[in-house]
Amino acid sequence: MITAILIGAGQRGAFVYGEYAKKHPEEFKVVAVAEPLEERRTECIQTHGISPDRAFTDWRDLLALGKIADCAMVCTQDRFHLEPVRESLRQGYHVMCEKPMSPNPEECVAMGEYAKQYKKTLTVCHVLRYSPFYSALKNIIDSQVIGDIINIQHLECVGYWHQAHSFVRGNWRNSKSSSPMILQKSCHDMDILAWLTGKKCRKVSSFGALTHFKKENAPKGVARYCMGGCKARSQCPYDAVKIYLEQEEWYSETIRKVVALEGTNEAVSLALKEGPYGRCVYDCDNDVVDHQVVNLEYEDGVTASFTMCAFTGKGSRVMNIMGTRGQILGDMEENTIEVLDFLTGNSVKTTVKTGNSGHSGSDDKFMEGFLKTVQTDGAYSLSGAEVSVESHLVALAAEESRVTGKTIEMDEYRKKIAERI
Ligand SMILES: NC(=O)c1ccc[n+]([C@@H]2O[C@H](COP(=O)([O-])OP(=O)(O)OC[C@H]3O[C@@H](n4cnc5c(N)ncnc54)[C@H](O)[C@@H]3O)[C@@H](O)[C@H]2O)c1
């Protein structure tokens, strides 16, 4: 049994890691929580039977207790990871830090250094490395059936409703208060490309913009809130009422709880009237891109091209991996992998079995992996700071390229960041 302190009982802290503790009481137990929002803190206390003297409004008070569990789960928002991570490591906790580690490259590198200094593991929640789908892809690549990878095309379909929910109306809409889209959403993709190729990135260039979700694209007759008399609702795919109250999709329950913790139609309706998730998508304080492309050159001349785009039906990831002896086509939405062998001409398509936790079964697999890291004192590590810092630097370099219009040489970029620490 691994015990944990939970820093931030939000969507990830409570709904993902808290849920895992509920489902696997013999493996993982939350023994203390820090969460400023009373409703969330109370629910967490009740769910996990936490004693009142171990529940706090701020992580500093919780960590002032000293080390009271095996690990610390740092699940605060993007810009608030560094300090609780540093203090938890200092106290002797193994740490799980949500991605992105930080929007600041120096902080990412510093976190990796703290883990070394305090001799504790720092695992970053790069869930895809643990997913049944990408684990299967990695095994196929490592078996050399397609020979050496020459190029990967990788498409991240964000999903039109997901973009509207998280990146126009929601927590990650503005890079100044959270982080740029390429880091927030796609550091997973920069990470998975590095993992699958097994190569270090040498050069990065990127283009992208916020093109659609802007005031000038608003149709005639819109209102500040969808429920506030908007006349364009019936023709708008981003209508909040449709997304949160009328759609009966698998994701509805999860995102409804983000809009209003109770998740009932009444609570959600009320929240949409004047809350952030009821706002017109053409009238929000968003600045993150709705499409971005990244070109990457790795060691040995291996290349990859990545496209992230909001304007897709379902949220998914699709990969075309081209090797010297074969090709792999992978679709994470369908969980299918097709392998073509150039020599025999044979093509085999398989469907990967996934669990029913978030990110196509990856969230539970991540927890299994993280618990193993804690149990083995870091002997097992799939997404430790050493690999995750590098993925974050590539994502941040891509953002620098998008903003400056320049190609970034990764060796120079790494050197520049290291000199600033
Ligand atoms: N691994 C993934 O695939 C994945 C997916 C979604 C989000 N994330 C990341 O997870 C992190 C959390 O996201 P979320 O959706 O759970 O956000 P959230 O806003 O729902 O949760 C963050 C919680 O931290 C709490 N908090 C704020 N200040 C605090 C303090 N001083 N002490 C303790 N708690 C404090 C907030 O009240 C909130 O409840 C973000 O960095 C996000 O980018 C990762």
Ligand as a Chemical Component Dictionary entry (heavy atoms), coordinates in Angstrom:
data_LIG
# 
_chem_comp.id                   LIG 
_chem_comp.type                 NON-POLYMER 
_chem_comp.pdbx_formal_charge   0 
_chem_comp.three_letter_code    LIG 
# 
loop_
_chem_comp_atom.comp_id 
_chem_comp_atom.atom_id 
_chem_comp_atom.alt_atom_id 
_chem_comp_atom.type_symbol 
_chem_comp_atom.charge 
_chem_comp_atom.model_Cartn_x 
_chem_comp_atom.model_Cartn_y 
_chem_comp_atom.model_Cartn_z 
_chem_comp_atom.pdbx_ordinal 
LIG N1  N1  N 0  -1.667 14.592 -17.341 1  
LIG C1  C1  C 0  -2.621 15.040 -18.110 2  
LIG O1  O1  O 0  -2.900 14.515 -19.170 3  
LIG C2  C2  C 0  -3.391 16.255 -17.677 4  
LIG C3  C3  C 0  -4.713 16.450 -18.101 5  
LIG C4  C4  C 0  -5.372 17.596 -17.662 6  
LIG C5  C5  C 0  -4.715 18.508 -16.855 7  
LIG N2  N2  N 1  -3.422 18.311 -16.494 8  
LIG C6  C6  C 0  -2.695 19.262 -15.632 9  
LIG O2  O2  O 0  -3.013 18.980 -14.272 10 
LIG C7  C7  C 0  -2.921 20.195 -13.485 11 
LIG C8  C8  C 0  -4.222 20.375 -12.698 12 
LIG O3  O3  O 0  -5.289 20.459 -13.639 13 
LIG P1  P1  P 0  -6.805 20.312 -13.142 14 
LIG O4  O4  O 0  -7.638 20.189 -14.345 15 
LIG O5  O5  O -1 -6.886 19.284 -12.076 16 
LIG O6  O6  O 0  -7.007 21.762 -12.531 17 
LIG P2  P2  P 0  -7.987 22.212 -11.359 18 
LIG O7  O7  O 0  -8.026 23.689 -11.416 19 
LIG O8  O8  O 0  -9.271 21.450 -11.460 20 
LIG O9  O9  O 0  -7.224 21.730 -10.044 21 
LIG C9  C9  C 0  -6.197 22.452 -9.423  22 
LIG C10 C10 C 0  -6.549 22.562 -7.953  23 
LIG O10 O10 O 0  -5.460 23.137 -7.243  24 
LIG C11 C11 C 0  -6.043 23.883 -6.184  25 
LIG N3  N3  N 0  -5.081 24.835 -5.586  26 
LIG C12 C12 C 0  -4.867 26.135 -5.922  27 
LIG N4  N4  N 0  -3.976 26.687 -5.078  28 
LIG C13 C13 C 0  -3.606 25.722 -4.198  29 
LIG C14 C14 C 0  -2.721 25.684 -3.080  30 
LIG N5  N5  N 0  -2.036 26.784 -2.698  31 
LIG N6  N6  N 0  -2.582 24.521 -2.390  32 
LIG C15 C15 C 0  -3.268 23.421 -2.768  33 
LIG N7  N7  N 0  -4.135 23.402 -3.812  34 
LIG C16 C16 C 0  -4.292 24.533 -4.537  35 
LIG C17 C17 C 0  -7.211 24.580 -6.883  36 
LIG O11 O11 O 0  -8.167 25.114 -5.977  37 
LIG C18 C18 C 0  -7.769 23.466 -7.730  38 
LIG O12 O12 O 0  -8.812 22.743 -7.103  39 
LIG C19 C19 C 0  -2.654 21.319 -14.465 40 
LIG O13 O13 O 0  -1.291 21.636 -14.482 41 
LIG C20 C20 C 0  -3.073 20.718 -15.806 42 
LIG O14 O14 O 0  -2.437 21.295 -16.901 43 
LIG C21 C21 C 0  -2.762 17.195 -16.869 44 
# 
loop_
_chem_comp_bond.comp_id 
_chem_comp_bond.atom_id_1 
_chem_comp_bond.atom_id_2 
_chem_comp_bond.value_order 
_chem_comp_bond.pdbx_ordinal 
LIG N1  C1  SING 1  
LIG C1  O1  DOUB 2  
LIG C1  C2  SING 3  
LIG C2  C3  SING 4  
LIG C2  C21 DOUB 5  
LIG C3  C4  DOUB 6  
LIG C4  C5  SING 7  
LIG C5  N2  DOUB 8  
LIG N2  C6  SING 9  
LIG N2  C21 SING 10 
LIG C6  O2  SING 11 
LIG C6  C20 SING 12 
LIG O2  C7  SING 13 
LIG C7  C8  SING 14 
LIG C7  C19 SING 15 
LIG C8  O3  SING 16 
LIG O3  P1  SING 17 
LIG P1  O4  DOUB 18 
LIG P1  O5  SING 19 
LIG P1  O6  SING 20 
LIG O6  P2  SING 21 
LIG P2  O7  DOUB 22 
LIG P2  O8  SING 23 
LIG P2  O9  SING 24 
LIG O9  C9  SING 25 
LIG C9  C10 SING 26 
LIG C10 O10 SING 27 
LIG C10 C18 SING 28 
LIG O10 C11 SING 29 
LIG C11 N3  SING 30 
LIG C11 C17 SING 31 
LIG N3  C12 SING 32 
LIG N3  C16 SING 33 
LIG C12 N4  DOUB 34 
LIG N4  C13 SING 35 
LIG C13 C14 SING 36 
LIG C13 C16 DOUB 37 
LIG C14 N5  SING 38 
LIG C14 N6  DOUB 39 
LIG N6  C15 SING 40 
LIG C15 N7  DOUB 41 
LIG N7  C16 SING 42 
LIG C17 O11 SING 43 
LIG C17 C18 SING 44 
LIG C18 O12 SING 45 
LIG C19 O13 SING 46 
LIG C19 C20 SING 47 
LIG C20 O14 SING 48 
# 
